[in-house]
Amino acid sequence: MAPILSIRDLRKSYEGGFEALKGVSLDIEEGEILALLGPNGAGKTTLISTICGITTPTSGSVTVGGHDIRSEFRAARQMIGLVPQEVALEPFEKVVNTVRFSRGLFGYGRDDARIEEILRKLSLWDKRDNAVKELSGGMKRRVLIAKALAHEPRVLFLDEPTAGVDVELRKDMWEVVAELKAAGVTIILTTHYIEEAEAIADRIGVISGGELLLVEEKTALMRRMGQKFIEVQLTEPIVEIPPGLARYDLELNGAGDVLVYRYDTHKRTGITALLNDVAEAGLVLRDVDTRQSSLEEIFVGLVAGEKT
């Protein structure tokens, strides 16, 4: 089956020679959630704006459901829902009318049952007759999603959808995204919250300096690039690492009572030898703990490596 979204060698340059996108190529399958991570100015919003027809590409091609975004703009754009970063809503309009209007913009007739379904799914039905200005910031974000869903798109772009909302509401939004995925909607998410990508994405894309550094299935990425750590907690703090442990490249925490050892599970870990040598050095263990590097650590490492 052909991908729902196909991007080939997409480039965007501005006057003065600045390249916002440098040959981005990417296929996104129907029904998946792709999280696009990158620092400020990486090209995330430019990529979304170009796919949605807001920005004209310098070169390259994009198809949505087989429709080219330039030669078949209307057909392509009709398949896309966009939730922008900025909360740009008419403050004095009722919530329900705001969502109805968006449906009409795409040439769809009035469908009160569909609008009610969307508002209920987003916990907005009780607020349907409220003016937008009466809503909290988080509820306004939900209205943006409702607007984007009003014309029943197959691809939904969420550009920093939980920016500025509290942790509880962010998790509510994750549940909404999971429900949309279950309904067959393809979702492309940009976010600064790494835990958001870790919680809900199927694949992770990392973009920096207008270039796509990688796109990989989330668990495979964490397994391939993640390291494990063992923390050796001591009963008594030490001032420095004993010479007999120098070969392990250990780190000593600020309090001097925890030794941190990094290892790769695909190779011989050396943990048994380490613990034996710790005892030989006269150190007494209080506890031992292990953890795996997070997606955030992998992301920071990738972007830092790209800059060097």
CORZI-V255688 format. One record per residue. RES is the residue in three letters. SS is DSSP state (hx for helix, st for strand, lp for the rest). Layout:
res:RES ss:SS
res:RES ss:SS
//
This chain:
res:MET ss:lp
res:ALA ss:lp
res:PRO ss:lp
res:ILE ss:lp
res:LEU ss:st
res:SER ss:st
res:ILE ss:st
res:ARG ss:st
res:ASP ss:st
res:LEU ss:st
res:ARG ss:st
res:LYS ss:st
res:SER ss:st
res:TYR ss:lp
res:GLU ss:lp
res:GLY ss:lp
res:GLY ss:lp
res:PHE ss:lp
res:GLU ss:st
res:ALA ss:st
res:LEU ss:st
res:LYS ss:st
res:GLY ss:st
res:VAL ss:st
res:SER ss:st
res:LEU ss:st
res:ASP ss:st
res:ILE ss:st
res:GLU ss:lp
res:GLU ss:lp
res:GLY ss:lp
res:GLU ss:lp
res:ILE ss:st
res:LEU ss:st
res:ALA ss:st
res:LEU ss:st
res:LEU ss:st
res:GLY ss:lp
res:PRO ss:lp
res:ASN ss:lp
res:GLY ss:lp
res:ALA ss:lp
res:GLY ss:lp
res:LYS ss:hx
res:THR ss:hx
res:THR ss:hx
res:LEU ss:hx
res:ILE ss:hx
res:SER ss:hx
res:THR ss:hx
res:ILE ss:hx
res:CYS ss:lp
res:GLY ss:lp
res:ILE ss:lp
res:THR ss:lp
res:THR ss:lp
res:PRO ss:lp
res:THR ss:lp
res:SER ss:st
res:GLY ss:st
res:SER ss:st
res:VAL ss:st
res:THR ss:st
res:VAL ss:st
res:GLY ss:lp
res:GLY ss:lp
res:HIS ss:st
res:ASP ss:st
res:ILE ss:lp
res:ARG ss:lp
res:SER ss:lp
res:GLU ss:lp
res:PHE ss:hx
res:ARG ss:hx
res:ALA ss:hx
res:ALA ss:hx
res:ARG ss:hx
res:GLN ss:hx
res:MET ss:lp
res:ILE ss:st
res:GLY ss:st
res:LEU ss:st
res:VAL ss:st
res:PRO ss:lp
res:GLN ss:lp
res:GLU ss:lp
res:VAL ss:lp
res:ALA ss:lp
res:LEU ss:lp
res:GLU ss:lp
res:PRO ss:lp
res:PHE ss:lp
res:GLU ss:lp
res:LYS ss:st
res:VAL ss:hx
res:VAL ss:hx
res:ASN ss:hx
res:THR ss:hx
res:VAL ss:hx
res:ARG ss:hx
res:PHE ss:hx
res:SER ss:hx
res:ARG ss:hx
res:GLY ss:hx
res:LEU ss:hx
res:PHE ss:lp
res:GLY ss:lp
res:TYR ss:lp
res:GLY ss:lp
res:ARG ss:lp
res:ASP ss:lp
res:ASP ss:hx
res:ALA ss:hx
res:ARG ss:hx
res:ILE ss:hx
res:GLU ss:hx
res:GLU ss:hx
res:ILE ss:hx
res:LEU ss:hx
res:ARG ss:hx
res:LYS ss:hx
res:LEU ss:lp
res:SER ss:lp
res:LEU ss:lp
res:TRP ss:hx
res:ASP ss:hx
res:LYS ss:hx
res:ARG ss:lp
res:ASP ss:lp
res:ASN ss:lp
res:ALA ss:st
res:VAL ss:hx
res:LYS ss:hx
res:GLU ss:hx
res:LEU ss:lp
res:SER ss:lp
res:GLY ss:hx
res:GLY ss:hx
res:MET ss:hx
res:LYS ss:hx
res:ARG ss:hx
res:ARG ss:hx
res:VAL ss:hx
res:LEU ss:hx
res:ILE ss:hx
res:ALA ss:hx
res:LYS ss:hx
res:ALA ss:hx
res:LEU ss:hx
res:ALA ss:lp
res:HIS ss:lp
res:GLU ss:lp
res:PRO ss:lp
res:ARG ss:lp
res:VAL ss:st
res:LEU ss:st
res:PHE ss:st
res:LEU ss:st
res:ASP ss:st
res:GLU ss:lp
res:PRO ss:lp
res:THR ss:lp
res:ALA ss:lp
res:GLY ss:lp
res:VAL ss:lp
res:ASP ss:lp
res:VAL ss:hx
res:GLU ss:hx
res:LEU ss:hx
res:ARG ss:hx
res:LYS ss:hx
res:ASP ss:hx
res:MET ss:hx
res:TRP ss:hx
res:GLU ss:hx
res:VAL ss:hx
res:VAL ss:hx
res:ALA ss:hx
res:GLU ss:hx
res:LEU ss:hx
res:LYS ss:hx
res:ALA ss:hx
res:ALA ss:lp
res:GLY ss:lp
res:VAL ss:lp
res:THR ss:st
res:ILE ss:st
res:ILE ss:st
res:LEU ss:st
res:THR ss:st
res:THR ss:lp
res:HIS ss:lp
res:TYR ss:lp
res:ILE ss:hx
res:GLU ss:hx
res:GLU ss:hx
res:ALA ss:hx
res:GLU ss:hx
res:ALA ss:hx
res:ILE ss:hx
res:ALA ss:lp
res:ASP ss:lp
res:ARG ss:st
res:ILE ss:st
res:GLY ss:st
res:VAL ss:st
res:ILE ss:st
res:SER ss:st
res:GLY ss:lp
res:GLY ss:lp
res:GLU ss:st
res:LEU ss:st
res:LEU ss:st
res:LEU ss:st
res:VAL ss:st
res:GLU ss:st
res:GLU ss:st
res:LYS ss:hx
res:THR ss:hx
res:ALA ss:hx
res:LEU ss:hx
res:MET ss:hx
res:ARG ss:hx
res:ARG ss:hx
res:MET ss:hx
res:GLY ss:lp
res:GLN ss:lp
res:LYS ss:st
res:PHE ss:st
res:ILE ss:st
res:GLU ss:st
res:VAL ss:st
res:GLN ss:st
res:LEU ss:st
res:THR ss:lp
res:GLU ss:lp
res:PRO ss:lp
res:ILE ss:lp
res:VAL ss:lp
res:GLU ss:lp
res:ILE ss:lp
res:PRO ss:lp
res:PRO ss:hx
res:GLY ss:hx
res:LEU ss:hx
res:ALA ss:hx
res:ARG ss:hx
res:TYR ss:hx
res:ASP ss:lp
res:LEU ss:lp
res:GLU ss:st
res:LEU ss:st
res:ASN ss:lp
res:GLY ss:lp
res:ALA ss:lp
res:GLY ss:lp
res:ASP ss:lp
res:VAL ss:st
res:LEU ss:st
res:VAL ss:st
res:TYR ss:st
res:ARG ss:st
res:TYR ss:st
res:ASP ss:lp
res:THR ss:lp
res:HIS ss:lp
res:LYS ss:lp
res:ARG ss:lp
res:THR ss:lp
res:GLY ss:lp
res:ILE ss:hx
res:THR ss:hx
res:ALA ss:hx
res:LEU ss:hx
res:LEU ss:hx
res:ASN ss:hx
res:ASP ss:hx
res:VAL ss:hx
res:ALA ss:hx
res:GLU ss:hx
res:ALA ss:lp
res:GLY ss:lp
res:LEU ss:lp
res:VAL ss:lp
res:LEU ss:st
res:ARG ss:st
res:ASP ss:st
res:VAL ss:st
res:ASP ss:st
res:THR ss:st
res:ARG ss:st
res:GLN ss:st
res:SER ss:lp
res:SER ss:lp
res:LEU ss:hx
res:GLU ss:hx
res:GLU ss:hx
res:ILE ss:hx
res:PHE ss:hx
res:VAL ss:hx
res:GLY ss:hx
res:LEU ss:hx
res:VAL ss:hx
res:ALA ss:hx
res:GLY ss:hx
res:GLU ss:hx
res:LYS ss:hx
res:THR ss:lp
//
